């Protein structure tokens, strides 16, 4: 469930980014997914809200 929610959040972020700044490549999108996945893998949980 967390992975699905994380994917949805990233999709929304990327769509907003493209709306504001123009298209980003598939390679850049995959890089963003990989980085986000690594962050959550290191934490082992969702980061706390600040």
N, C-alpha and C positions, 0 to 999 in steps of 0.2 A: 504494500500500500504506500509506504513512504517513497519508494522508487517511482511509482506512478505519479504521485503528487509532485515530486521533484521534477519529473519530466514535464508536467503541465506548467509548472512555474517557469521553467526555463523556456518553454515554447512561448509563453506570454511575454517574457522578458525580451526574447529575440524578436518577436513580432513588433513590440513597442520600439526596440532599438532600430529596426529597419524602417519603421514609420518615421522616426525622427531623423535618421542619418542616411537612409538609402540601403540598398540591398547589401547583404553580406554573403560571402561564398559558403558553399556546402562544407568546405574544409574548415572555415572559421566556426561554423555551427558545430561541427563534430569536435573541434578543439574545445569549445565552451562546454559541451556535454562531458568530455573526458575530464576536464579540470574540475567541474562540479562533482562528478563521480568520485574523483580522488579526494576531494575535500570531505565528503560525507563518509568515505571509507576510512579516512584517518580519524575522524571524530567518533565514528561508531554510532552516531546519533545526530539528530538535527541540532544545529547550533541554537543556543538560547537567545531569545529576543533581548535586545538591549533597550 
